[in-house]
Amino acid sequence: MWITLKSIYALRRCSTRAYTCFGVRSNSLVCGKTHPKWHSAVSAPAGFHSNSAQCVSRKLVRNGEERPTVICIEGNIASGKTTCLEYFSKTNNIEVLTEPVAKWRNVRGHNPLGLMYQDPTRWGITLQTYVQLTMLDRHLSQICGPVRMMERSIFSAKYIFVENLYKSGKMPEVDFAVLSEWFEWITQNIALPVDLIVYLQTKPETCYERLRERCREEEKVIPMEYLESIHQLYEDWLIKQTSFKVPAPVLVISADDDLEKMLHQYEENKERILSAQRT
């Protein structure tokens, strides 16, 4: 992993919201001393020194590595993301990163995912704090190929699932505020590039039928209304683009068809997806 939770806390203390600022010296990010692996994506203005009281806007990026093209597969629960990722995993030079669901089900013996579905008001912030951390881990993990394909993103974790908890009245305002502060600091201070979003647009009714068929333990309590809410949030974000900033171009694929037809669609769109230009 590129950056640890301990490092994030250290960076938080040095951010523009804290008492000290990032200094820039020899193209390295410093907080009292030079950090050998990270540098600021924005150079300091003339006359800026590490001991200066000034702060400039910059994002933390990795030194010495050419970043991959990053493609995020987005969609509702049971929209077919796993099938899509499995299809592209058979292509050379593509690194596929699935959602770390196993981690969400077992945090030192606890299952925050299951707890959240049982009592979202009590456990929503617990799960979503961990989701935000583990999705950040996915974005910043070691590069293993020229193309990285991720299941969802830190952006949909916030714009879809945290928003749904809050708007449905299941997340207290103070919990929402804390998660939002963390998300805003992360996205303002750490470079998290996304070059293409593939949106698997699926009717809530289709998702509900697929949920019943795959019968995952935590998902047994998910009602149709929940899927409808998630669907609407995705539509507002990626289709209407009226809710939040979209971090990359969006390719929409209708995903209501059966497996055979979906595989055909992935084959038809393969070149468009893999030729995504880095932003």
C-alpha positions in Angstrom: 0.0 0.0 0.0 1.3 3.5 -0.8 0.2 5.2 2.4 -0.7 3.9 5.8 -3.4 5.1 8.2 -0.6 6.4 10.5 0.7 8.4 7.5 -2.7 9.9 6.9 -2.9 11.0 10.5 0.5 12.6 10.2 -0.5 14.3 7.0 -3.7 15.5 8.6 -1.7 17.3 11.2 0.3 19.0 8.5 -2.6 19.9 6.2 -3.8 23.4 5.4 -6.5 23.0 8.1 -4.0 22.4 10.8 -1.5 24.7 12.4 1.4 24.0 10.1 1.8 23.8 6.4 3.4 21.5 3.9 6.7 22.9 2.8 8.3 22.1 -0.6 12.0 21.5 -0.9 13.7 19.8 -3.9 10.3 18.6 -5.2 9.6 16.7 -2.1 6.8 17.0 0.4 8.1 17.9 3.8 6.7 18.3 7.2 9.7 19.4 9.2 11.8 17.1 7.0 11.9 15.7 3.5 9.6 12.7 2.7 11.4 10.5 0.2 8.4 8.8 -1.5 5.9 11.6 -1.9 5.8 15.0 -3.4 3.3 17.8 -4.0 1.4 17.8 -7.2 1.5 21.6 -7.2 4.8 23.4 -6.8 5.2 26.1 -4.3 5.2 29.8 -5.3 8.5 31.7 -5.5 9.7 32.6 -2.0 7.8 29.8 -0.3 9.8 27.9 2.3 9.0 25.1 4.7 9.0 27.5 7.7 6.7 29.9 6.0 3.3 30.6 7.4 1.8 30.5 3.9 -0.2 27.6 2.7 -0.7 26.6 -1.0 -3.2 24.1 -2.5 -1.5 20.8 -3.4 -2.2 17.1 -3.5 -0.1 14.3 -2.3 1.1 12.0 -5.2 3.5 9.1 -5.5 7.1 9.8 -6.5 8.9 7.8 -9.2 6.0 5.7 -10.6 3.9 6.2 -13.7 0.3 5.8 -12.7 -2.0 3.4 -14.4 -5.2 4.2 -16.3 -7.9 3.9 -13.7 -11.4 2.6 -14.6 -14.1 2.3 -12.0 -17.1 0.0 -12.5 -20.1 1.6 -10.8 -23.6 0.4 -10.3 -26.3 -0.7 -7.9 -26.1 -3.8 -5.7 -26.4 -6.9 -8.0 -26.0 -4.8 -11.1 -23.4 -7.2 -12.5 -20.2 -5.6 -11.4 -18.6 -8.9 -10.5 -19.4 -10.4 -13.9 -17.9 -7.4 -15.6 -14.7 -7.6 -13.6 -14.4 -11.3 -14.1 -14.7 -10.8 -17.9 -11.9 -8.1 -18.0 -9.7 -10.0 -15.5 -9.0 -12.5 -18.4 -7.4 -9.7 -20.4 -3.6 -9.2 -20.2 -2.2 -6.2 -18.4 -5.3 -5.4 -16.4 -5.3 -5.3 -12.6 -8.7 -6.0 -11.2 -9.5 -4.8 -7.7 -12.8 -5.9 -6.2 -14.5 -4.3 -3.3 -13.0 -5.5 0.0 -16.2 -7.1 1.2 -14.4 -9.7 3.1 -12.8 -7.0 5.3 -16.2 -5.4 5.8 -17.6 -8.7 7.1 -14.7 -9.4 9.4 -12.9 -6.6 11.4 -11.1 -8.5 14.1 -14.1 -10.9 14.4 -16.8 -8.3 14.0 -19.1 -7.9 11.0 -19.9 -4.2 10.5 -21.6 -4.9 7.1 -24.1 -7.2 8.7 -24.6 -4.9 11.6 -25.2 -1.9 9.3 -28.0 -3.8 7.4 -29.6 -4.8 10.7 -29.4 -1.3 12.4 -28.2 1.4 10.0 -28.7 4.2 12.4 -26.4 2.6 15.0 -23.8 1.1 12.7 -23.9 3.2 9.6 -20.9 5.4 10.5 -19.0 2.4 11.8 -19.2 0.7 8.4 -18.9 3.7 6.2 -15.8 4.9 8.1 -14.2 1.6 7.4 -15.4 1.5 3.8 -13.8 4.9 3.3 -10.5 3.7 4.7 -10.5 0.5 2.7 -11.5 2.1 -0.6 -8.7 4.7 -0.1 -6.4 1.7 0.4 -7.7 0.3 -3.0 -7.0 3.6 -4.7 -3.5 3.9 -3.3 -2.4 0.3 -3.5 0.8 -0.7 -5.3 0.6 -0.6 -9.1 0.5 -4.0 -10.7 -0.2 -3.1 -14.4 -0.8 -0.4 -16.9 -4.6 -0.6 -16.4 -6.4 -0.7 -13.1 -10.1 -1.7 -13.0 -11.8 -1.1 -9.6 -15.2 -2.2 -8.3 -16.8 1.1 -7.3 -14.6 3.9 -5.7 -14.2 6.1 -2.7 -16.4 8.6 -4.6 -19.5 6.3 -4.8 -18.9 5.2 -1.2 -19.6 8.8 -0.2 -21.9 10.1 -3.0 -24.2 7.1 -3.0 -24.1 5.0 0.2 -23.3 7.7 2.8 -25.7 10.1 1.1 -28.4 7.4 1.1 -28.0 6.8 4.8 -28.2 10.5 5.6 -31.1 11.4 3.3 -33.2 8.4 4.5 -32.8 9.7 8.1 -30.8 6.7 9.1 -27.5 8.6 9.8 -27.4 11.4 12.3 -26.2 14.7 11.0 -23.1 14.7 13.2 -22.1 11.3 11.8 -22.6 12.6 8.3 -20.6 15.8 9.0 -17.6 13.8 10.4 -17.6 11.4 7.3 -17.9 14.4 5.0 -15.0 16.2 6.7 -12.8 13.2 6.3 -13.8 12.7 2.6 -13.3 16.3 1.7 -9.8 16.3 3.3 -8.8 13.1 1.5 -10.0 14.2 -1.9 -8.5 17.7 -1.5 -5.1 16.5 -0.3 -4.5 13.1 -2.0 -4.5 12.6 -5.7 -7.1 9.9 -6.5 -7.2 9.9 -10.3 -10.1 8.2 -12.2 -10.0 8.1 -16.0 -13.3 6.4 -16.8 -16.4 5.4 -15.0 -18.4 2.4 -16.5 -21.9 2.7 -15.1 -23.9 -0.6 -15.2 -27.3 0.9 -15.4 -29.7 -1.6 -14.0 -33.4 -1.4 -13.0 -34.0 -1.9 -9.3 -36.4 -4.7 -10.1 -33.6 -6.6 -11.9 -31.2 -6.1 -9.0 -33.8 -7.3 -6.5 -34.4 -10.5 -8.5 -30.6 -11.1 -8.6 -30.3 -10.5 -4.9 -32.9 -13.2 -4.2 -31.0 -15.6 -6.5 -27.5 -15.2 -5.0 -28.8 -15.2 -1.4 -25.9 -13.6 0.4 -26.5 -13.6 4.1 -26.3 -9.8 4.8 -28.4 -9.0 1.7 -31.4 -11.0 2.8 -32.8 -7.9 4.6 -32.4 -5.5 1.7 -35.8 -4.2 0.6 -36.8 -3.0 -2.9 -37.0 0.6 -1.5 -33.3 0.5 -0.7 -32.3 -0.5 -4.2 -34.6 2.2 -5.6 -32.9 4.8 -3.5 -29.4 3.7 -4.6 -30.5 3.7 -8.2 -31.8 7.2 -8.0 -28.7 8.5 -6.4 -26.6 6.9 -9.2 -28.8 8.4 -11.8 -28.5 11.9 -10.3 -24.8 11.6 -10.0 -23.8 9.9 -13.3 -26.7 10.4 -15.7 -28.2 13.8 -14.8 -25.0 14.9 -13.1 -26.9 17.2 -10.8 -25.8 16.0 -7.4 -22.0 15.8 -7.2 -19.0 16.4 -9.4 -18.2 13.4 -11.7 -14.5 12.7 -11.5 -14.2 11.1 -15.0 -16.1 10.5 -18.3 -18.9 8.1 -18.0 -19.7 5.1 -20.2 -23.2 3.8 -19.6 -23.9 0.1 -20.3 -27.5 -1.2 -19.9 -27.1 -4.2 -17.6 -30.6 -5.7 -17.3 -29.8 -8.6 -19.7 -28.8 -12.1 -18.9 -25.2 -13.3 -18.6 -24.7 -14.3 -22.2 -26.0 -10.9 -23.5 -24.0 -9.0 -20.9 -20.7 -10.8 -21.9 -21.5 -9.8 -25.5 -21.9 -6.2 -24.4 -18.6 -6.2 -22.6 -16.9 -7.6 -25.8 -18.5 -4.9 -27.9 -17.4 -2.1 -25.5 -14.0 -3.6 -24.7 -11.9 -1.3 -26.9 -13.8 1.8 -25.8 -13.2 0.9 -22.1 -9.5 -0.1 -22.4 -8.6 2.9 -24.6 -9.7 5.4 -21.9 -7.4 8.4 -21.8 -5.7 9.4 -18.6 -7.1 12.6 -17.3 
